[in-house]
Amino acid sequence: MFNYFDDLATRQLSGATLTRHEALAILESTDEQLLEVVAAAARLRRTHFSNTVKVNYLVNLKSGLCPEDCTYCSQRLGSAAQILKYTWLKPEDAVAQAATGIRAGASRVCMVASGKGPTDRDVDRVAGMVTELKDQHPDVEVCACLGILKEGQAGRLKAAGVDAYNHNLNTSESMYAEICSTHEFSDRVQTVEHAKAAGLSPCSGIIVGMGESHEDLIDAVFALRELGSDSIPVNFLMPFDGTPLEGTWLLRPAACMRVLALVRFACPSTELRMAGGREMHLRTLQPLALHVANSLFLGDYLTSEGQAGQADLAMIADNGFVVLGSPEAATQQGCGSQSSGGCGCHGTHDAETSSGANPTIRRRGAGTQLAPNA
């Protein structure tokens, strides 16, 4: 029997470029077709990434206190979300936080700071942290996420040892004014271009669940394809109380799977990360999503808690995948990731993952006296 999505995967493997009509077919596929969509996307994922999963770890260098008004963000100007708020971590604390994730199997550390963009002094501060981190862990990749970059700043980060720069497009250009008024879509595109020009690997993704249409999703994903993003994180809206989008629950697990599949079909050989909000929106389909996405964040996010780091590693192993960079990945035998690190939470917190459950505010790790989740 003819399988449209399997045939589509075959065309992608032969070098075809996904069209808007095909993209819409993926997003409008039925629940009955979901496994066909996933199986076809999994062919692309396996071809380009085998059975490896790239583990990334977030360090929130500066939390809250942002002057931007992005409606989805708990750190936004005027946010009433009861998140952790603190200014810059000390360099030794930032490096210690990063080391926790590295010990648990992370091959990339994402160093993030809230704000519209860094001052030159901020760039120097982060450069010093990266230098110290690379001295201790020379093989780890470092991705910086500091907001909108000014001319020359990307080059200074590159010289300090930063490997990649994250700046998400978040949504389509036509929808952007609905989610932010303090900067424009073009500012984000320009920052990604600055990063690329300086030799940094561009990392840019989207947030879904903000009321966007299928056409908006396709526009955003195709814009990322045109930008040449090397890594695409797909975030699912976490509707924090105290933000304009609180109470916004528009996603079903199957719809989230279709979005991941859309990205995989549009950018078959690009790292695809299931990122923030995966626990509360993909829920029990997270393991299935690993057959489409080849990357995830381990443990907690910037201002909310994820599922226990050990649970992430067990999920990877239980589904026949191996952590990228592990000895098992090199030999393609087994996983062994269950012995890497621990969640560090001592059983004190569990992420709420049921539909409609508000994000669990992060109270451990960076900016606190509690052990991080990794």
The 8 nearest C-alpha neighbors of each residue, nearest first, counted from 0:
[[1, 2, 3, 5, 6, 4, 35, 32],
 [0, 2, 3, 6, 5, 4, 7, 35],
 [3, 1, 5, 4, 6, 0, 35, 7],
 [2, 4, 6, 5, 7, 1, 35, 8],
 [5, 3, 7, 6, 2, 36, 39, 8],
 [4, 6, 39, 8, 7, 2, 3, 9],
 [5, 7, 9, 3, 4, 8, 2, 10],
 [6, 8, 4, 10, 5, 9, 3, 11],
 [9, 7, 11, 5, 10, 6, 39, 12],
 [10, 8, 6, 12, 7, 11, 13, 5],
 [9, 11, 13, 7, 8, 15, 12, 6],
 [12, 10, 15, 8, 14, 13, 9, 7],
 [13, 11, 9, 14, 10, 8, 43, 15],
 [14, 12, 10, 11, 15, 9, 8, 16],
 [13, 15, 11, 12, 10, 16, 9, 17],
 [16, 14, 11, 10, 13, 17, 12, 9],
 [17, 15, 18, 11, 14, 265, 10, 264],
 [18, 16, 265, 21, 15, 264, 22, 19],
 [17, 19, 21, 20, 22, 16, 265, 23],
 [20, 18, 22, 21, 23, 17, 217, 24],
 [19, 21, 23, 18, 22, 24, 17, 25],
 [22, 20, 24, 18, 23, 19, 17, 25],
 [23, 21, 19, 25, 24, 20, 18, 261],
 [22, 24, 26, 20, 25, 21, 27, 19],
 [25, 23, 21, 27, 22, 26, 28, 20],
 [24, 26, 22, 28, 23, 27, 261, 257],
 [27, 25, 23, 24, 257, 28, 22, 258],
 [28, 26, 24, 25, 23, 29, 257, 213],
 [29, 27, 25, 26, 24, 32, 30, 33],
 [30, 28, 32, 31, 33, 27, 26, 25],
 [29, 31, 33, 32, 28, 253, 34, 254],
 [30, 32, 29, 33, 34, 28, 35, 36],
 [33, 31, 29, 35, 30, 34, 28, 36],
 [34, 32, 30, 36, 35, 31, 37, 29],
 [33, 35, 37, 36, 32, 38, 31, 30],
 [34, 36, 38, 32, 33, 37, 39, 4],
 [37, 35, 33, 39, 34, 38, 4, 40],
 [36, 38, 34, 40, 39, 35, 41, 33],
 [39, 37, 41, 35, 40, 36, 34, 42],
 [38, 40, 5, 36, 42, 41, 37, 8],
 [41, 39, 37, 43, 42, 38, 291, 260],
 [40, 42, 44, 38, 291, 290, 43, 39],
 [43, 41, 45, 39, 40, 44, 46, 38],
 [44, 42, 46, 40, 41, 45, 267, 47],
 [43, 45, 41, 47, 42, 46, 48, 291],
 [46, 44, 49, 48, 42, 47, 43, 41],
 [47, 45, 43, 44, 49, 48, 42, 41],
 [46, 48, 44, 45, 268, 49, 43, 267],
 [49, 47, 45, 44, 46, 51, 50, 293],
 [48, 50, 45, 51, 46, 47, 44, 320],
 [51, 49, 320, 321, 48, 45, 52, 319],
 [52, 50, 321, 323, 320, 322, 49, 48],
 [53, 51, 293, 322, 294, 323, 321, 54],
 [52, 54, 294, 323, 322, 293, 55, 295],
 [53, 55, 105, 295, 294, 296, 106, 297],
 [56, 54, 296, 107, 105, 108, 297, 295],
 [55, 57, 108, 297, 100, 296, 109, 105],
 [58, 56, 109, 108, 110, 300, 59, 55],
 [57, 59, 110, 60, 109, 111, 97, 96],
 [60, 58, 111, 301, 61, 112, 62, 110],
 [59, 61, 112, 88, 87, 111, 58, 110],
 [62, 60, 112, 87, 86, 59, 113, 85],
 [63, 61, 84, 85, 113, 59, 83, 86],
 [62, 64, 74, 84, 65, 113, 61, 85],
 [63, 65, 74, 66, 62, 84, 113, 76],
 [64, 66, 114, 75, 63, 67, 76, 113],
 [67, 65, 76, 114, 75, 64, 68, 115],
 [66, 68, 76, 65, 75, 181, 69, 115],
 [67, 69, 75, 76, 179, 70, 181, 180],
 [70, 68, 179, 178, 71, 72, 67, 75],
 [69, 71, 178, 243, 72, 68, 244, 179],
 [72, 70, 69, 244, 242, 73, 238, 243],
 [71, 73, 74, 75, 70, 69, 242, 239],
 [72, 74, 75, 80, 78, 239, 242, 71],
 [73, 75, 63, 72, 65, 78, 64, 76],
 [76, 74, 68, 65, 78, 72, 67, 73],
 [75, 77, 66, 68, 67, 78, 65, 74],
 [76, 78, 75, 79, 68, 242, 74, 66],
 [79, 77, 75, 80, 242, 76, 241, 73],
 [78, 80, 241, 81, 77, 242, 240, 73],
 [81, 79, 241, 78, 82, 240, 73, 239],
 [80, 82, 79, 83, 360, 241, 240, 78],
 [83, 81, 80, 360, 302, 84, 361, 73],
 [82, 84, 62, 85, 302, 81, 362, 63],
 [85, 83, 62, 63, 82, 64, 86, 61],
 [86, 84, 62, 61, 366, 83, 87, 63],
 [85, 87, 61, 88, 62, 84, 60, 64],
 [88, 86, 61, 60, 89, 85, 62, 112],
 [89, 87, 60, 93, 92, 90, 86, 61],
 [88, 90, 92, 91, 93, 87, 60, 94],
 [89, 91, 93, 128, 92, 94, 88, 127],
 [90, 92, 94, 93, 89, 95, 128, 88],
 [93, 91, 95, 89, 90, 94, 96, 88],
 [94, 92, 90, 96, 95, 91, 88, 97],
 [93, 95, 97, 91, 96, 92, 132, 98],
 [96, 94, 92, 98, 97, 93, 91, 99],
 [97, 95, 93, 99, 94, 98, 92, 365],
 [96, 98, 94, 99, 95, 100, 93, 108],
 [97, 99, 101, 95, 100, 96, 102, 94],
 [100, 98, 102, 96, 97, 101, 373, 103],
 [99, 101, 103, 98, 373, 97, 102, 105],
 [100, 102, 105, 98, 104, 103, 99, 97],
 [101, 103, 99, 100, 104, 340, 98, 339],
 [104, 102, 340, 339, 100, 101, 373, 105],
 [103, 105, 101, 102, 339, 106, 100, 54],
 [106, 104, 101, 54, 55, 100, 107, 56],
 [105, 107, 139, 54, 140, 55, 104, 101],
 [108, 106, 140, 55, 105, 141, 139, 56],
 [109, 107, 56, 141, 55, 57, 142, 140],
 [108, 110, 142, 57, 143, 56, 141, 58],
 [111, 109, 143, 58, 144, 142, 57, 108],
 [110, 112, 144, 59, 60, 145, 143, 58],
 [113, 111, 61, 60, 145, 59, 144, 114],
 [114, 112, 65, 61, 62, 63, 145, 111],
 [115, 113, 65, 116, 66, 146, 112, 67],
 [116, 114, 146, 147, 67, 66, 65, 113],
 [115, 117, 146, 147, 114, 145, 148, 118],
 [118, 116, 121, 145, 122, 119, 146, 148],
 [117, 119, 121, 120, 122, 116, 149, 123],
 [118, 120, 122, 121, 123, 117, 152, 124],
 [119, 121, 123, 118, 122, 124, 117, 125],
 [122, 120, 124, 118, 117, 123, 119, 125],
 [121, 123, 119, 125, 124, 120, 126, 117],
 [124, 122, 126, 120, 121, 125, 127, 119],
 [123, 125, 121, 127, 122, 126, 120, 128],
 [126, 124, 128, 122, 127, 123, 129, 121],
 [127, 125, 123, 129, 159, 128, 124, 122],
 [126, 128, 130, 124, 125, 129, 123, 131],
 [129, 127, 125, 131, 90, 126, 130, 132],
 [128, 130, 132, 126, 131, 127, 133, 125],
 [129, 131, 127, 133, 128, 132, 159, 134],
 [130, 132, 134, 128, 129, 133, 127, 135],
 [133, 131, 129, 135, 134, 130, 94, 136],
 [132, 134, 137, 136, 130, 135, 131, 129],
 [135, 133, 131, 132, 137, 136, 130, 129],
 [134, 136, 132, 133, 137, 131, 98, 130],
 [137, 135, 133, 138, 134, 139, 132, 98],
 [136, 138, 133, 134, 139, 135, 132, 140],
 [139, 137, 136, 140, 133, 106, 135, 107],
 [138, 140, 106, 107, 137, 136, 141, 133],
 [141, 139, 107, 162, 106, 108, 138, 142],
 [140, 142, 108, 161, 162, 107, 109, 163],
 [141, 143, 163, 109, 164, 162, 108, 161],
 [144, 142, 110, 164, 109, 111, 165, 145],
 [145, 143, 111, 165, 164, 146, 110, 166],
 [146, 144, 112, 116, 111, 117, 143, 113],
 [145, 147, 116, 115, 144, 148, 114, 166],
 [146, 148, 116, 190, 115, 187, 149, 145],
 [149, 147, 190, 116, 152, 146, 150, 117],
 [150, 148, 152, 151, 147, 153, 190, 116],
 [149, 151, 152, 148, 193, 153, 154, 190],
 [152, 150, 154, 153, 149, 155, 148, 193],
 [151, 153, 155, 154, 150, 149, 148, 156],
 [154, 152, 156, 155, 194, 151, 197, 157],
 [153, 155, 197, 157, 152, 151, 156, 158],
 [154, 156, 158, 152, 157, 153, 159, 151],
 [155, 157, 153, 159, 154, 158, 161, 126],
 [158, 156, 161, 154, 160, 155, 159, 153],
 [157, 159, 155, 156, 160, 154, 161, 126],
 [160, 158, 156, 126, 157, 161, 130, 155],
 [159, 161, 157, 158, 162, 129, 130, 156],
 [162, 160, 157, 141, 156, 163, 159, 142],
 [163, 161, 141, 199, 142, 140, 160, 200],
 [164, 162, 200, 142, 199, 201, 161, 141],
 [163, 165, 143, 142, 201, 202, 144, 199],
 [166, 164, 202, 144, 203, 143, 201, 167],
 [165, 167, 203, 144, 191, 202, 146, 187],
 [168, 166, 203, 204, 169, 205, 165, 187],
 [167, 169, 170, 204, 205, 187, 203, 166],
 [205, 170, 168, 206, 167, 204, 171, 219],
 [171, 169, 219, 168, 205, 175, 206, 174],
 [170, 172, 219, 215, 174, 173, 218, 175],
 [171, 173, 175, 174, 184, 170, 219, 218],
 [172, 174, 171, 175, 176, 215, 170, 177],
 [175, 173, 171, 172, 177, 176, 170, 215],
 [174, 176, 172, 177, 178, 173, 171, 184],
 [175, 177, 179, 178, 174, 180, 183, 173],
 [178, 176, 175, 174, 179, 180, 70, 173],
 [177, 179, 70, 176, 69, 175, 180, 71],
 [180, 178, 69, 176, 68, 181, 177, 175],
 [179, 181, 182, 176, 68, 178, 183, 69],
 [182, 180, 67, 179, 68, 183, 69, 66],
 [181, 183, 180, 186, 179, 184, 67, 185],
 [184, 182, 185, 186, 187, 181, 180, 175],
 [183, 185, 187, 186, 172, 175, 188, 168],
 [184, 186, 188, 183, 187, 189, 172, 182],
 [187, 185, 189, 183, 184, 188, 190, 182],
 [188, 186, 190, 185, 184, 189, 168, 191],
 [187, 189, 185, 191, 190, 186, 192, 184],
 [188, 190, 192, 186, 187, 191, 185, 193],
 [191, 189, 193, 187, 192, 188, 148, 147],
 [190, 192, 194, 188, 193, 189, 201, 195],
 [191, 193, 189, 195, 190, 194, 196, 188],
 [194, 192, 190, 196, 191, 195, 189, 197],
 [193, 195, 191, 199, 197, 192, 153, 196],
 [196, 194, 192, 198, 199, 197, 193, 201],
 [195, 197, 193, 198, 194, 192, 199, 153],
 [198, 196, 154, 194, 195, 199, 153, 193],
 [199, 197, 195, 196, 200, 194, 157, 154],
 [200, 198, 163, 194, 195, 162, 197, 201],
 [199, 201, 163, 195, 164, 162, 229, 202],
 [202, 200, 228, 164, 229, 163, 195, 199],
 [201, 203, 165, 230, 228, 164, 229, 231],
 [204, 202, 167, 166, 231, 165, 228, 168],
 [205, 203, 231, 167, 232, 233, 168, 169],
 [204, 169, 206, 233, 170, 168, 167, 234],
 [205, 207, 234, 169, 235, 233, 236, 170],
 [208, 206, 235, 209, 236, 234, 205, 211],
 [207, 209, 236, 210, 249, 250, 235, 211],
 [210, 208, 211, 207, 236, 247, 206, 244],
 [209, 211, 208, 212, 249, 207, 247, 248],
 [212, 210, 209, 215, 213, 216, 208, 207],
 [213, 211, 215, 214, 216, 210, 217, 209],
 [212, 214, 216, 215, 217, 211, 26, 23],
 [213, 215, 217, 212, 216, 218, 23, 211],
 [216, 214, 218, 212, 171, 213, 217, 211],
 [217, 215, 213, 219, 214, 218, 220, 212],
 [216, 218, 214, 220, 219, 215, 221, 213],
 [219, 217, 215, 221, 216, 171, 220, 222],
 [220, 218, 171, 222, 216, 170, 217, 221],
 [221, 219, 223, 217, 222, 218, 216, 224],
 [220, 222, 224, 218, 223, 219, 217, 225],
 [223, 221, 225, 219, 224, 220, 218, 226],
 [224, 222, 226, 220, 221, 225, 228, 227],
 [223, 225, 221, 227, 222, 226, 220, 266],
 [224, 226, 222, 227, 223, 221, 228, 220],
 [227, 225, 223, 224, 228, 222, 192, 191],
 [226, 228, 224, 225, 229, 223, 201, 222],
 [227, 229, 201, 230, 202, 226, 223, 203],
 [230, 228, 201, 269, 202, 227, 200, 270],
 [229, 231, 270, 202, 228, 269, 271, 203],
 [232, 230, 204, 271, 203, 202, 272, 270],
 [233, 231, 272, 204, 274, 271, 273, 234],
 [234, 232, 205, 273, 274, 204, 272, 206],
 [235, 233, 206, 275, 274, 205, 276, 232],
 [234, 236, 276, 207, 206, 275, 208, 277],
 [237, 235, 208, 238, 207, 276, 206, 234],
 [236, 238, 276, 239, 358, 235, 357, 275],
 [239, 237, 245, 244, 247, 236, 246, 240],
 [238, 240, 245, 237, 242, 241, 358, 73],
 [241, 239, 245, 242, 80, 238, 246, 79],
 [240, 242, 79, 80, 78, 239, 245, 243],
 [241, 243, 245, 244, 78, 240, 239, 73],
 [244, 242, 70, 245, 241, 71, 240, 78],
 [245, 243, 242, 247, 238, 71, 246, 70],
 [246, 244, 238, 240, 239, 242, 247, 243],
 [245, 247, 238, 248, 244, 240, 239, 355],
 [248, 246, 245, 244, 238, 249, 209, 208],
 [249, 247, 250, 246, 355, 208, 238, 354],
 [250, 248, 208, 247, 251, 210, 209, 236],
 [251, 249, 208, 248, 254, 280, 252, 255],
 [250, 252, 254, 253, 255, 280, 249, 281],
 [253, 251, 281, 255, 254, 280, 256, 284],
 [252, 254, 256, 255, 251, 257, 30, 33],
 [255, 253, 257, 251, 256, 252, 250, 258],
 [256, 254, 252, 258, 253, 257, 281, 251],
 [255, 257, 253, 259, 254, 258, 260, 252],
 [258, 256, 260, 254, 255, 259, 26, 261],
 [259, 257, 261, 255, 260, 256, 262, 254],
 [260, 258, 256, 262, 261, 257, 263, 255],
 [259, 261, 257, 263, 258, 262, 40, 264],
 [262, 260, 258, 264, 259, 263, 265, 257],
 [263, 261, 265, 259, 260, 264, 266, 258],
 [262, 264, 267, 260, 266, 261, 265, 259],
 [263, 265, 261, 267, 262, 266, 260, 40],
 [266, 264, 262, 17, 263, 261, 267, 16],
 [265, 267, 263, 269, 264, 268, 262, 224],
 [268, 266, 263, 264, 269, 43, 265, 44],
 [267, 269, 47, 266, 270, 44, 43, 263],
 [270, 268, 266, 229, 267, 230, 271, 231],
 [269, 271, 230, 231, 229, 293, 272, 268],
 [272, 270, 292, 231, 293, 294, 232, 230],
 [273, 271, 294, 232, 295, 274, 292, 233],
 [274, 272, 295, 233, 232, 292, 277, 294],
 [273, 275, 234, 233, 272, 232, 295, 296],
 [276, 274, 234, 277, 235, 300, 273, 237],
 [275, 277, 235, 278, 279, 237, 280, 236],
 [276, 278, 281, 280, 279, 275, 274, 235],
 [279, 277, 282, 352, 276, 280, 281, 305],
 [278, 280, 352, 282, 276, 277, 353, 281],
 [281, 279, 277, 282, 252, 278, 276, 251],
 [282, 280, 252, 277, 284, 285, 278, 279],
 [281, 283, 278, 280, 279, 284, 285, 352],
 [282, 284, 285, 281, 286, 252, 278, 287],
 [285, 283, 287, 281, 282, 286, 288, 252],
 [284, 286, 288, 287, 281, 283, 282, 289],
 [287, 285, 288, 289, 284, 314, 318, 283],
 [286, 288, 284, 289, 285, 290, 291, 37],
 [287, 289, 285, 290, 291, 286, 292, 284],
 [290, 288, 292, 291, 287, 286, 293, 285],
 [289, 291, 41, 288, 287, 292, 44, 37],
 [292, 290, 41, 289, 288, 40, 44, 260],
 [293, 291, 289, 271, 272, 294, 288, 290],
 [294, 292, 52, 271, 289, 272, 53, 270],
 [293, 295, 272, 53, 52, 292, 271, 54],
 [296, 294, 272, 273, 54, 274, 55, 297],
 [295, 297, 55, 56, 274, 54, 298, 57],
 [298, 296, 56, 308, 55, 373, 54, 295],
 [297, 299, 308, 373, 305, 372, 307, 306],
 [298, 300, 305, 304, 372, 303, 297, 301],
 [299, 301, 303, 302, 304, 57, 305, 275],
 [302, 300, 59, 303, 299, 57, 58, 62],
 [301, 303, 361, 300, 360, 82, 83, 304],
 [304, 302, 361, 360, 300, 359, 301, 358],
 [305, 303, 299, 361, 359, 350, 300, 360],
 [306, 304, 299, 298, 350, 307, 300, 303],
 [305, 307, 350, 298, 308, 349, 310, 304],
 [306, 308, 310, 342, 309, 298, 372, 305],
 [307, 309, 373, 298, 342, 311, 310, 297],
 [308, 310, 312, 342, 307, 311, 341, 313],
 [311, 309, 313, 307, 308, 312, 314, 306],
 [312, 310, 314, 308, 309, 313, 315, 297],
 [311, 313, 309, 315, 314, 310, 337, 336],
 [312, 314, 310, 316, 315, 311, 337, 317],
 [315, 313, 311, 317, 312, 316, 310, 318],
 [314, 316, 312, 320, 313, 318, 317, 311],
 [315, 317, 313, 319, 320, 318, 314, 334],
 [318, 316, 314, 319, 315, 313, 320, 312],
 [319, 317, 316, 315, 320, 314, 286, 289],
 [318, 320, 316, 317, 315, 321, 50, 334],
 [321, 319, 50, 315, 316, 51, 318, 52],
 [322, 320, 334, 51, 328, 52, 50, 316],
 [321, 323, 52, 51, 325, 53, 324, 328],
 [324, 322, 53, 51, 52, 325, 328, 321],
 [325, 323, 328, 322, 326, 106, 329, 104],
 [324, 326, 328, 327, 323, 322, 329, 104],
 [327, 325, 329, 328, 330, 324, 331, 334],
 [326, 328, 330, 325, 334, 329, 332, 331],
 [329, 327, 331, 325, 326, 330, 321, 323],
 [328, 330, 326, 327, 331, 325, 324, 332],
 [329, 331, 327, 332, 328, 326, 333, 325],
 [332, 330, 328, 327, 329, 333, 321, 50],
 [333, 331, 330, 327, 334, 328, 329, 321],
 [334, 332, 327, 335, 331, 321, 319, 316],
 [333, 335, 321, 336, 327, 316, 332, 320],
 [334, 336, 337, 338, 333, 327, 316, 339],
 [337, 335, 339, 338, 334, 312, 316, 322],
 [336, 338, 335, 339, 313, 312, 309, 316],
 [337, 339, 336, 335, 340, 341, 103, 309],
 [340, 338, 103, 336, 337, 104, 341, 102],
 [341, 339, 103, 102, 338, 373, 342, 309],
 [342, 340, 309, 343, 373, 308, 339, 103],
 [341, 343, 308, 373, 372, 309, 307, 344],
 [344, 342, 372, 370, 341, 371, 345, 373],
 [343, 345, 346, 342, 372, 347, 370, 371],
 [346, 344, 347, 343, 342, 348, 370, 341],
 [345, 347, 344, 348, 349, 343, 342, 307],
 [346, 348, 345, 344, 349, 343, 363, 369],
 [349, 347, 346, 344, 350, 345, 304, 307],
 [348, 350, 306, 351, 307, 347, 346, 305],
 [351, 349, 306, 305, 304, 359, 352, 348],
 [352, 350, 353, 356, 349, 359, 358, 279],
 [351, 353, 279, 278, 350, 282, 356, 354],
 [354, 352, 356, 279, 351, 355, 282, 280],
 [355, 353, 356, 279, 352, 280, 248, 282],
 [354, 356, 357, 353, 248, 246, 279, 352],
 [357, 355, 353, 354, 351, 358, 352, 279],
 [356, 358, 355, 359, 239, 238, 351, 240],
 [359, 357, 360, 303, 239, 237, 356, 351],
 [358, 360, 303, 304, 350, 361, 357, 351],
 [361, 359, 303, 82, 302, 358, 304, 362],
 [360, 362, 303, 304, 302, 363, 359, 82],
 [363, 361, 360, 367, 83, 364, 369, 304],
 [364, 362, 369, 371, 367, 361, 370, 365],
 [371, 363, 365, 370, 369, 367, 366, 372],
 [366, 364, 367, 59, 96, 363, 58, 371],
 [365, 367, 364, 85, 88, 368, 83, 363],
 [368, 366, 369, 365, 363, 364, 362, 370],
 [367, 369, 370, 363, 364, 366, 365, 371],
 [370, 368, 363, 367, 364, 371, 344, 362],
 [369, 371, 364, 343, 363, 344, 372, 368],
 [364, 372, 370, 363, 343, 373, 369, 344],
 [371, 373, 342, 343, 298, 344, 308, 299],
 [372, 308, 342, 298, 100, 341, 103, 297]]
